[in-house]
């Protein structure tokens, strides 16, 4: 698990990943409008990470003028769809009146679907607004990490099919070192303080006594315990576990009544972290969410906490 955490951190925070660049015929450049990613509720916390990575790949293509249209994004526009709409027809909902008339304009968005606990399907959709040509490319990935590392190849393929680009593969020769883990400082006393880092949480207070509190944006407060354990590789893991009774307010993305109905089945919310040398806590949160059918399911999300005091 530690290896996966470190690998994902490198992918997200490094913009020098291996990628391809494009040279357009006749020295023309194209405007590329990225409309974000449609993602299931079980992966909602990964949406920003995924969109940031897609953007990082697209921004460094010298033959493209990159435009970030992820706010409000295709998912917001698609709320106006009818049952008869195909996903590719979402492009028809886009207002192109502000697009340059002197440049080739391309639209791109993606949809990620969870096939099972590990496997994911990512479909890329593009439209050349100058020729009205649309393209669709579907790829399966054995893990979220594989999607992050390999999606650039799929992006290259679909862009080549959308506009007549000559593609030259550029291999990065730069070596990346993984963030180092500070196991010496990772003690209950060493991590005490105030932390932040999650969307629906205002702050987390970790105390030297091995206890603490999670303060939610909705005003709810969760008591927690803080322990240091050794994993199967004999490395230190910071384990933070919910204490006390079930509280529907701890799951702000789940309707309250539905959450209450699940209260007898719910396990305590838990975080497993490593402490990096940069001072961040990185790891996984084990909680609950809704699946595509609106059912409550267990969820494992990658999270990062930053110390503010």
N, C-alpha and C positions, 0 to 999 in steps of 0.2 A: 504494500500500500504506500509506503514512504516513497518508493521509486516513482509511482504514478503521480503522486502529489508534486514531486520535484519536476517531473517532466512537463506536467501541465503548466506549472509556474513559468518554466522557460518559454513555452510556446506563447503564452499570453503576453508576457512582458518584454519579449524580444521582437524587434521589427526587422532583424537580419536573418530571418528564416530563409531556407532555400526556396526559390520561387522562379517563375518564368517571366520573361518580359516579351512584349509584343512590338513588332515593327509594322506599321500599316503601309500598304501600298500607296504610292504617289505622295508620300510624306504627309498625309493627312492624319489628324488626330480625331479621336472620337470622345464624346462626352458619355461617361458611364454613371448612371444613377442607380445607387444601391438602395433597395427598399426594405432591407432587413430579412428577418427569418420568421416563418410561422413555426411555432414550437409547441409541443403538448404541455399541459400543466405540470406533468411529472418532471419536466426539464426546464421549467420557467426560470429557475435560478441560474441556469447555464446560458440563458439567452444573450445577456450582455457580453459574456465571455466569447460566445460563438460569433456574434456580430462584430466584435472588436477584431477577432482574428481574420474574418472575411475581409473586413475593411483594410487591415494591414497588408494582406496579399494584393488587394486591388489598387491601393494607393501608390505602390512602388512600380507599377507598370507605366513606363515613360510615355507610351503612346495613348494613354487614356487620361482624360481630365476627370478626376474622381469627384463625385457629388454624393454626400451622405444624406440620404432621404429616409433614414431609419426612424425619424420622428416626424409624423406619427407612424410611418412605415406601412407596408402592405397589409399587415394583420389588422390595422385599424380600418383601412379602406375595405377590406374583405368582409367586414361586418355588415356591409350593405348588400352582400351577395344573396342570390336566391338559390334554391336547391338545384336549379337547372344550369347554374354557372359551373364551368370547369375552372380549375385553378388557374390555368394559363390565361383565361379570359379576365382575370383580375387586372391585367394590364389595361383593359378598356376603362377601368375606373380611375385611372391616373390622369390628372390634369397636366397636359403637356404644353399648355399655352406659354409657359415661361422658358421652354427649352429653346436653345439656339437654333435658328433656321439655317445657319451657315455651317453647322457641324453635324456629323452623324451622331445620333443620340441612341444610346442603348440602355435598356432597363434590365435589372437583375434582382431576383429575390430567390429565397430558398425555403424549403419545407423539410423539417426533420421529424421523423416518425420513429418511435421506439418499438422495435419488433418483439423484443423480449428483454430479460434482465440486463443483457450486455449488448446485443446487436441493435444497430441503428440503421435507418434508411434515410438518405439525404437526396432530395430532388432539387435540382437547379432549374430555374426558369429564366429565359431571356427573351427580350423583344428588341429588334432593330426598328425604332420608330420611323426611320427614314424609308425603309422598304416594307414595313409591317411583317417582317419575317419573325416567327417565334420558334424557339427551340426549347427542348426539355431533355434533361439528362438525370438518370436515376442511378445511384450507387449505394451499395451496402457496406457497412463498416462493422468490424467485430467489437469495437468499443468506442466510447466517446473520445478517448485519447487518439485512436487511429483516425477518427473523423477529423480532429484538429490538425493532425500532421499531414494527412493525405488529401485533404479537400482541394489544395492548390492545383493538383493534377486535373481534377474534375472541372475546376474553374477555367483552366487553360483550354481544355477540350471544348467546352461549350462556347467560350468566347471566340474560338477559332471558327466554329460553325455559324456564329452569329454575324461576324464581319470578316472580310477577307484579310486576315492578318497573317504575316509570316511569323512563326513562333520560334524563338531561339531559347533553348533551355540554358539557364544559368545556374550552375552548382556553386553554392557557397562553400568556401574552404575554411571559413572561420570556425574554430572550435568553441563550443559553449560549455562552460562549467556549471554544474548544477548548484543551486543555492545550498550553502553549507548549513548543517544542522548544529545548533548550539546546545548540546546535551548537558554541558556543565552548568549553564544558566537555567536549564529547564528543571526547576524545582518549584514546589508549591509557593515558596516565599519569593523565588525569582520572577514568577509570572504575576505576582499580586499587583493590583492596580486597576485602572479603568480602561476598558477596551470598547471598540466599535467595529462595524464592518458588515452588518446584515441589514437588508432593506427594511424589515418590520421591527427591528430592535434599535432602541435609542442608545443604550449602553449596557455593558456587562461589567460588573464589579467583582473582581476576584480578591479574596482576603487571605492573609497569611495563615489563618486558622484552617484553611482547606475548605472553606465555605464561600458562598457568594450569592449574587443576585443577577438576574437578567431582567432588564426593564424594557418592556415592549412599547412600541409607538402608540398602541391603543390604551396605555396606562396599566396594563397587567404587569405583575411582578412574579417571577419564578425563583424559588430557592434552588440552589445548586450545590453539589459537592465537587471538590477539585482534588484529583488524585494523580500521582505519577505511577505508571505501570510499565512493564517490559513486554514488548511484543515477541512474536515467535523468533525474531532474529536478535533478540536481546537488546533492542534499541528502546530508548525511553519514549513513552507515549503519554501525553497529557490527556486524561479522561475527565470530562465534565459531564455530570449526570443530573437530570432533573430530580428534585426531591418534592415530596408532598403529593397532594391529590391531583387528579386530572382537572385541567382547566381549558375550556373551549377557546378562551381568549389567546391561548398559546399557539393557535392555528388560525391566524387572521385570514388566510386564503380559503378556508373551508367554512361554509354556512354553519352558523352556531348550532342549530338543531341537529344537523347531520353529524357534526363533531360530537355532540352529547350522546347521540345514539351509538357512537363507536367507543365510548369512554371505557367500557369494560374490557375491550380488546387491546387498547392502546398500551404500548410499552413506554417507559419514560423517555423523553427526548434526551439525546446523548450527542456529545461532540468528542472526536478523537483528533488530537493535534500533535504536530511537531513545532518546535520553536526554531525559526531560522536565524542565521547570524544577522540578518537585517532587522530582527526584533519583532517580526510578525508571527502570529500563530496561523499555521496552515494545516488543513485537514478536512475531515468529513463530518457532516451533521446528519444524524439519523432521526427522522421525524415522520410526519404524515402529509399527504397531499391528495388531490383528486386526479383520477385518471381521465382518459378521453370520454369515458361513459359517465363521468360524475360520481364514481365510486371512490371511497377512501382507500388508499393504498399506502404502504410504507415507502419512504423516500430516502435516498442517500445522495447528499449534495456536497460538492466541494465548496468550502468557505474559507475566507481569510479574515482574521481579526487584526486590527491595528491598535497599538497602545496609545492612548491620548493623555494618560496621567499616571 
